[in-house]
Amino acid sequence: MFRIFLLGMAAFLVNFSQVRGADMDLITLQKKLSQVLTRPITSVPALFKQPELPPYPRMLSYYQQEYQLGESITKDYRASEQWFRKAAEQGNALGQFALGRLYFYGYGVDQNYQEAEKWFRKAAKQWLPEAQFFLGRMSFLGEGVSRDNQEAQRWFQKAAEQNQAEAQFYLGSLFFLGEGVTQDYKEAQKWLQKSAEQGHPAAQFFLGSLFYFPLGMERNYQEAEKWFRQSAQQGYANAQFYLGYMYFYAQGVPQNFEEALIWFGQSAEQNDLRAQFYLGHLYFFAQGVEQNFDNALVWFQKSAKQGHSQAQLYLGNMYFSGQGTAVNAPIGEEWFHRSADQGVREAQFRLGLFYYNSQRHTPADNWFRVAARKNHPGSQYHLGLMADLAQGRFHDFQVASHWYLKAAKQGHVGAQYRLGLIYEGGKGMRTDNKSAHRWYLSAAQQEHAEAQEHLGALYEEGKGTQQDFHLAARWYEKSANNGYNKGMFSIAKMYEHGKGVEKKMQTAVHWYQKSAENGYAVAQYYLGKLYYFGKGVEQNYKTAEKWYQLSAEHGYPVAQFRQGLSHYLGH
């Protein structure tokens, strides 16, 4: 009887690697588990089939022994069905299981779940763990029978207690999900560990996940790394991704971008969209590898096409900036749209900014509002700016201050500065120099050059704060050193008159000159005066006239009047 079974197995398993082995298909279960386990990393979980494992190693080993004796049989599913049936009808459990499997997948016979379930049940009653596992699987996934998680748990339990690794994995998963049993992470860990210790890559991954997140136990990155590594080394894409992720963010291991590159690369090659994104990120920022925008673009594209929202954002940026590709605003806009439609607030802001810079204020306003509702400071600032400058609508300083305040409280330096302007100028409200001082100071401390100059002016004039020429000069000089022309002019005046600093005409001339050369009309006029009267420089009427003329041409009314008067008087 056993030889009859072997003849059936021989016909079925010749060239086994060519057979579609779907009995290890755990996609449905992975989806349920991964919805929980991948959420902290990305809202779009990547779920991939694990490497194929032999369907029933005991039977394969029997066949291999026979094959080594010199028998060679052509693959023939119909012949295998005949021999399996002969063995099955004589009560051989392996034959019964093999015959059930033919019916389950439709190999050599019409697919028939009822016949498959009948023969699996006969083999299962003889305590064949593979048959018990298949009965559990059919009940769990509703394959040819009504879905029944309690029935699934019963059969998984029987097979798992016989050390069937696949059943142990499913049983642990049921306890993890609380389906058919009371949710119990400890029990889940017990069965997943049994399966993992037998080398089951999915069990190794999910066991690592229990330690990583953590779920029902204390977080233990060392244990997580151990099980992720074992699973990853078997080619399991999810584990490869998480192992790379741990090296990327130094979670339980030293940060190592080179190691992250290896594991992200292996996972990305299996089409894991998260790994593809991080691989692109490594190439883009030259982390663990030489910077290569071309490679970054390739991996961002692969990830983005699968729907990874952050990859879509980065891809949009690359098309707008021309990194790794020619500048292409329409394609960049399309990728921003895809990312924005998935709720990525930075993409929503970038899309709004694109429309804003294109003078398309209505769609800009719409996208800024979407992102602003998610507390995006840049979007809040631009909504304030549009109301402040009457872009797309009339002036509304109250609306402007509303949005500026929201952004300013999040540290947005531009919003802090413009909020100071509104308070100082009394736009849409009473003048409030104390509030202006507060927001100018916040922006100035973030090296905002214009805010530093305005803050210096408040100290010089004693508005909203105690008058202090030393602090005024300090902030003017900071503004000047940060390249702001008016700050250069203001500190030049302080050095010219010795206010808050020692009087130094040479330093005053330096700052007037620098500001004037940058095109600041007021500084040009004052520099002209120095040359006209010979203060700090050798008197030179020709040079003075040059600076007066430039100042007038740049719109400074005092210089324009002087030039008019000079022509009127004829000198």
LUMDO-557228 format. One record per residue (C-alpha): residue in three letters; x, y, z. Coordinates in pm, whole numbers, padded with zeros to 5 digits, always signed. Example, Ala and Ser with C-alpha at 12.3 -4.5 7.8 and 13.67 -1.06 7.14 Angstrom:
% LUMDO-557228
ala+01230-00450+00780/ser+01367-00106+00714/
***
This chain:
% LUMDO-557228
met+00000+00000+00000/phe+00282+00241+00082/arg+00446+00170-00257/ile+00117+00256-00426/phe+00122+00590-00248/leu+00485+00649-00351/leu+00400+00591-00718/gly+00138+00864-00690/met+00379+01096-00514/ala+00646+01034-00777/ala+00411+01132-01059/phe+00309+01441-00869/leu+00641+01567-00736/val+00880+01517-01031/asn+01024+01860-01112/phe+00866+01988-00791/ser+01009+02337-00834/gln+00785+02382-01139/val+00466+02309-00946/arg+00263+02609-00826/gly+00288+02559-00451/ala+00004+02768-00315/asp-00052+02582+00009/met+00181+02824+00186/asp-00020+03122+00063/leu-00066+03335+00377/ile-00166+03657+00207/thr-00510+03677+00366/leu-00372+03623+00714/gln-00080+03859+00648/lys-00319+04134+00546/lys-00500+04112+00877/leu-00182+04103+01077/ser-00002+04364+00875/gln-00285+04614+00909/val-00194+04615+01277/leu+00180+04566+01251/thr+00267+04811+00974/arg+00053+05103+01091/pro+00325+05285+01293/ile+00554+05294+00988/thr+00320+05371+00699/ser-00051+05397+00636/val-00010+05189+00319/pro+00112+04845+00434/ala+00321+04641+00194/leu+00218+04275+00194/phe+00416+04021+00001/lys+00412+03645-00032/gln+00683+03468+00160/pro+00937+03245-00019/glu+00786+02913-00121/leu+00828+02624+00123/pro+00780+02253+00048/pro+00414+02160+00106/tyr+00472+01850+00313/pro+00838+01768+00376/arg+00774+01418+00515/met+00617+01300+00191/leu+00884+01467-00017/ser+01154+01287+00181/tyr+00979+00953+00117/tyr+00977+01022-00253/gln+01341+01132-00254/gln+01443+00803-00091/glu+01261+00614-00367/tyr+01410+00839-00634/gln+01761+00766-00506/leu+01695+00395-00571/gly+01694+00478-00940/glu+01325+00514-01031/ser+01236+00787-01282/ile+00874+00863-01361/thr+00727+01129-01589/lys+00512+01391-01411/asp+00145+01305-01461/tyr-00125+01447-01232/arg-00389+01204-01358/ala-00165+00907-01283/ser-00084+01047-00941/glu-00459+01084-00873/gln-00518+00717-00957/trp-00240+00591-00728/phe-00325+00837-00447/arg-00685+00716-00464/lys-00581+00349-00439/ala-00374+00429-00130/ala-00645+00653+00017/glu-00922+00399-00027/gln-00708+00150+00164/gly-00691+00397+00456/asn-00342+00539+00397/ala-00342+00882+00565/leu-00074+01027+00338/gly-00264+00911+00031/gln-00585+01058+00166/phe-00415+01391+00227/ala-00243+01393-00113/leu-00572+01313-00288/gly-00744+01593-00094/arg-00474+01832-00203/leu-00527+01743-00571/tyr-00896+01825-00535/phe-00816+02140-00338/tyr-00600+02288-00615/gly-00755+02113-00914/tyr-00442+01921-01012/gly-00539+01642-01259/val-00903+01664-01143/asp-01175+01927-01137/gln-01130+02152-00836/asn-01370+02037-00570/tyr-01347+02173-00216/gln-01604+01928-00086/glu-01400+01629-00205/ala-01084+01792-00071/glu-01245+01848+00269/lys-01370+01487+00277/trp-01025+01337+00221/phe-00851+01589+00449/arg-01094+01495+00724/lys-01020+01121+00679/ala-00646+01188+00705/ala-00694+01428+00995/lys-00879+01162+01195/gln-00561+00959+01165/trp-00379+01251+01321/leu-00192+01357+01010/pro-00096+01715+01105/glu-00079+01843+00747/ala-00443+01741+00693/gln-00545+01896+01024/phe-00374+02218+00920/phe-00559+02225+00586/leu-00895+02173+00758/gly-00813+02462+00988/arg-00709+02676+00693/met-01028+02600+00500/ser-01240+02701+00799/phe-01033+03013+00864/leu-01037+03139+00505/gly-01380+03005+00408/glu-01240+02787+00129/gly-01526+02558+00024/val-01681+02574+00371/ser-01839+02842+00584/arg-01591+03056+00771/asp-01564+02935+01128/asn-01276+03066+01337/gln-01354+02836+01630/glu-01343+02531+01402/ala-01022+02665+01250/gln-00870+02706+01595/arg-00965+02349+01687/trp-00782+02198+01389/phe-00486+02435+01410/gln-00450+02337+01775/lys-00440+01966+01691/ala-00177+02015+01419/ala+00023+02265+01622/glu+00047+02026+01915/gln+00209+01782+01670/asn+00467+02048+01595/gln+00331+02144+01251/ala+00499+02482+01195/glu+00235+02629+00966/ala-00043+02544+01208/gln+00156+02693+01494/phe+00188+03014+01295/tyr-00184+03031+01220/leu-00275+02943+01578/gly-00047+03214+01713/ser-00206+03454+01467/leu-00556+03367+01587/phe-00456+03443+01945/phe-00294+03765+01826/leu-00609+03876+01641/gly-00857+03737+01894/glu-01050+03550+01624/gly-01216+03232+01740/val-01033+03264+02070/thr-00989+03527+02338/gln-00714+03764+02234/asp-00400+03663+02420/tyr-00060+03806+02320/lys+00126+03569+02551/glu-00036+03267+02390/ala+00027+03421+02049/gln+00392+03459+02139/lys+00414+03097+02256/trp+00287+02950+01928/leu+00464+03197+01704/gln+00787+03117+01885/lys+00738+02744+01835/ser+00683+02802+01464/ala+00967+03052+01440/glu+01210+02811+01603/gln+01131+02567+01323/gly+01241+02830+01074/his+00901+02962+00962/pro+00989+03306+00818/ala+00646+03465+00863/ala+00631+03346+01224/gln+00980+03482+01283/phe+00872+03817+01143/phe+00552+03845+01346/leu+00727+03724+01660/gly+00983+03998+01608/ser+00693+04240+01561/leu+00550+04147+01901/phe+00878+04257+02058/tyr+00919+04559+01832/phe+00596+04752+01877/pro+00542+04612+02155/leu+00221+04412+02174/gly+00132+04246+02501/met+00488+04257+02632/glu+00770+04498+02699/arg+00948+04640+02397/asn+01269+04452+02331/tyr+01459+04571+02026/gln+01727+04305+02072/glu+01473+04021+02046/ala+01296+04197+01761/glu+01624+04235+01571/lys+01710+03868+01628/trp+01384+03738+01481/phe+01368+03996+01203/arg+01719+03894+01100/gln+01635+03522+01090/ser+01327+03594+00882/ala+01510+03841+00660/gln+01787+03593+00589/gln+01521+03362+00448/gly+01414+03637+00210/tyr+01102+03758+00391/ala+01045+04110+00255/asn+00864+04257+00557/ala+01142+04143+00789/gln+01408+04281+00557/phe+01232+04617+00560/tyr+01206+04634+00939/leu+01565+04524+00986/gly+01674+04803+00754/tyr+01445+05041+00942/met+01608+04953+01274/tyr+01953+05027+01133/phe+01826+05348+00974/tyr+01686+05486+01301/ala+01931+05315+01541/gln+01662+05112+01717/gly+01839+04857+01936/val+02139+04859+01702/pro+02398+05127+01618/gln+02287+05349+01333/asn+02434+05203+01017/phe+02317+05337+00682/glu+02530+05085+00493/glu+02352+04797+00667/ala+02016+04967+00615/leu+02100+04997+00245/ile+02158+04622+00221/trp+01828+04522+00381/phe+01618+04793+00219/gly+01770+04687-00112/gln+01673+04322-00068/ser+01321+04412+00039/ala+01286+04670-00240/glu+01382+04410-00498/gln+01080+04211-00374/asn+00866+04516-00447/asp+00816+04638-00090/leu+00701+04997-00145/arg+00829+05115+00195/ala+01176+04973+00134/gln+01178+05131-00212/phe+01103+05469-00057/tyr+01380+05440+00202/leu+01625+05315-00059/gly+01548+05626-00264/his+01592+05834+00052/leu+01939+05689+00111/tyr+02050+05770-00244/phe+01893+06116-00229/phe+02063+06222+00095/ala+02387+06023+00044/gln+02331+05809+00353/gly+02557+05505+00345/val+02608+05545-00028/glu+02732+05807-00272/gln+02462+06060-00358/asn+02288+05957-00676/phe+01974+06143-00780/asp+01921+05910-01076/asn+01896+05606-00846/ala+01686+05800-00598/leu+01443+05889-00876/val+01417+05524-00988/trp+01329+05396-00640/phe+01096+05684-00558/gln+00914+05610-00884/lys+00878+05240-00803/ser+00743+05321-00457/ala+00523+05608-00573/lys+00360+05400-00845/gln+00255+05154-00574/gly+00093+05437-00383/his+00353+05533-00119/ser+00249+05887-00031/gln+00590+06010+00088/ala+00759+05875-00224/gln+00503+06064-00431/leu+00592+06382-00240/tyr+00966+06337-00295/leu+00909+06253-00661/gly+00709+06571-00708/asn+00990+06773-00550/met+01247+06614-00782/tyr+01047+06701-01093/phe+01010+07060-00974/ser+01376+07098-00881/gly+01523+06900-01172/gln+01716+06657-00951/gly+01783+06334-01141/thr+01552+06445-01421/ala+01465+06744-01635/val+01240+07004-01469/asn+00881+06907-01546/ala+00623+07106-01349/pro+00314+06923-01486/ile+00450+06584-01378/gly+00561+06730-01045/glu+00213+06871-00996/glu+00060+06530-01071/trp+00273+06357-00806/phe+00197+06629-00551/his-00172+06572-00626/arg-00144+06198-00567/ser+00034+06251-00237/ala-00200+06531-00132/asp-00505+06318-00212/gln-00371+06063+00037/gly-00372+06332+00305/val+00000+06421+00321/arg-00013+06777+00449/glu+00333+06867+00317/ala+00219+06768-00033/gln-00097+06971+00015/phe+00119+07270+00111/arg+00357+07218-00183/leu+00064+07200-00419/gly-00076+07521-00272/leu+00267+07683-00306/phe+00289+07578-00670/tyr-00046+07743-00744/tyr+00047+08048-00533/asn+00370+08105-00727/ser+00173+08060-01049/gln-00064+08340-00941/arg-00351+08089-00926/his-00477+08208-00593/thr-00808+08021-00575/pro-00664+07665-00590/ala-00370+07785-00377/asp-00614+07904-00110/asn-00803+07573-00125/trp-00494+07356-00071/phe-00347+07586+00194/arg-00673+07556+00386/val-00671+07176+00366/ala-00317+07162+00506/ala-00379+07446+00755/arg-00662+07248+00911/lys-00396+06984+00984/asn-00192+07252+01157/his+00068+07293+00882/pro+00251+07616+00975/gly+00364+07702+00622/ser+00007+07679+00495/gln-00122+07889+00784/tyr+00144+08150+00710/his+00052+08169+00343/leu-00319+08200+00421/gly-00225+08492+00646/leu-00002+08638+00373/met-00278+08618+00112/ala-00520+08801+00342/asp-00248+09050+00441/leu-00152+09132+00081/ala-00504+09101-00066/gln-00400+08816-00295/gly-00708+08655-00441/arg-00936+08860-00214/phe-00957+09195-00034/his-00736+09298+00257/asp-00844+09134+00581/phe-00589+09196+00855/gln-00797+09018+01118/val-00796+08700+00906/ala-00425+08754+00840/ser-00343+08790+01209/his-00556+08480+01286/trp-00347+08261+01055/tyr-00016+08431+01136/leu-00078+08365+01506/lys-00142+07994+01449/ala+00178+07959+01246/ala+00380+08184+01479/lys+00293+07971+01782/gln+00447+07675+01596/gly+00767+07871+01547/his+00718+07982+01187/val+00966+08268+01163/gly+00798+08447+00872/ala+00464+08445+01053/gln+00626+08579+01370/tyr+00780+08868+01176/arg+00464+08961+00989/leu+00256+08934+01304/gly+00496+09185+01458/leu+00436+09417+01160/ile+00059+09395+01208/tyr+00084+09475+01581/glu+00334+09758+01526/gly+00138+09910+01237/gly-00203+09870+01400/lys-00342+09695+01094/gly-00698+09588+01165/met-00642+09648+01537/arg-00497+09897+01783/thr-00123+09943+01774/asp+00036+09706+02024/asn+00412+09761+02041/lys+00456+09517+02329/ser+00312+09234+02119/ala+00514+09357+01823/his+00828+09341+02041/arg+00742+08988+02152/trp+00703+08851+01799/tyr+00995+09044+01651/leu+01211+08899+01928/ser+01092+08544+01853/ala+01174+08585+01486/ala+01501+08769+01554/gln+01623+08485+01772/gln+01575+08259+01468/glu+01808+08492+01271/his+01534+08664+01071/ala+01726+08969+00949/glu+01426+09198+00894/ala+01283+09115+01236/gln+01622+09192+01389/glu+01622+09540+01230/his+01265+09611+01345/leu+01350+09491+01694/gly+01651+09722+01699/ala+01423+10010+01599/leu+01186+09937+01890/tyr+01480+09947+02133/glu+01615+10266+01976/glu+01280+10441+01999/gly+01169+10283+02326/lys+00848+10147+02174/gly+00694+09847+02349/thr+01005+09815+02562/gln+01250+10027+02756/gln+01475+10241+02534/asp+01816+10079+02504/phe+02067+10201+02243/his+02308+09917+02320/leu+02044+09652+02242/ala+01933+09852+01941/ala+02289+09853+01803/arg+02328+09483+01882/trp+02020+09382+01682/tyr+02102+09623+01397/glu+02445+09466+01365/lys+02300+09115+01366/ser+02061+09219+01091/ala+02348+09374+00892/asn+02561+09063+00927/asn+02266+08858+00803/gly+02265+09065+00483/tyr+01967+09298+00535/asn+02032+09633+00367/lys+01822+09839+00607/gly+02001+09673+00900/met+02334+09782+00744/phe+02203+10136+00710/ser+02073+10143+01068/ile+02396+10021+01227/ala+02590+10268+01009/lys+02387+10551+01163/met+02459+10422+01512/tyr+02836+10419+01443/glu+02815+10763+01279/his+02651+10920+01582/gly+02795+10696+01853/lys+02457+10565+01976/gly+02492+10242+02173/val+02839+10191+02026/glu+03163+10385+02015/lys+03155+10648+01741/lys+03352+10511+01443/met+03319+10693+01111/gln+03527+10433+00929/thr+03284+10157+01039/ala+02987+10381+00954/val+03124+10439+00603/his+03178+10063+00565/trp+02812+09982+00636/tyr+02674+10278+00436/gln+02889+10171+00143/lys+02782+09806+00164/ser+02413+09895+00187/ala+02443+10151-00093/glu+02620+09908-00323/asn+02333+09661-00262/gly+02092+09924-00397/tyr+01938+10062-00076/ala+01834+10415-00176/val+01846+10574+00171/ala+02201+10449+00229/gln+02301+10583-00112/tyr+02177+10928-00016/tyr+02357+10923+00322/leu+02678+10803+00158/gly+02647+11089-00088/lys+02625+11330+00207/leu+02943+11188+00359/tyr+03132+11248+00036/tyr+02974+11590-00007/phe+03080+11710+00339/gly+03393+11498+00366/lys+03286+11308+00679/gly+03486+10989+00730/val+03597+11005+00367/glu+03791+11250+00154/gln+03553+11516+00022/asn+03454+11440-00336/tyr+03162+11625-00500/lys+03167+11402-00808/thr+03131+11086-00599/ala+02867+11255-00385/glu+02669+11345-00697/lys+02692+10985-00819/trp+02532+10850-00501/tyr+02269+11127-00489/gln+02168+11045-00844/leu+02148+10669-00774/ser+01940+10733-00464/ala+01700+10952-00660/glu+01670+10697-00939/his+01592+10427-00680/gly+01300+10632-00550/tyr+01422+10805-00232/pro+01213+11126-00223/val+01469+11335-00030/ala+01730+11261-00294/gln+01478+11332-00571/phe+01397+11670-00417/arg+01766+11751-00379/gln+01834+11663-00742/gly+01539+11872-00849/leu+01661+12165-00641/ser+02015+12124-00773/his+01891+12146-01131/tyr+01663+12438-01043/leu+01949+12637-00891/gly+02191+12530-01160/his+02458+12378-00936/
***
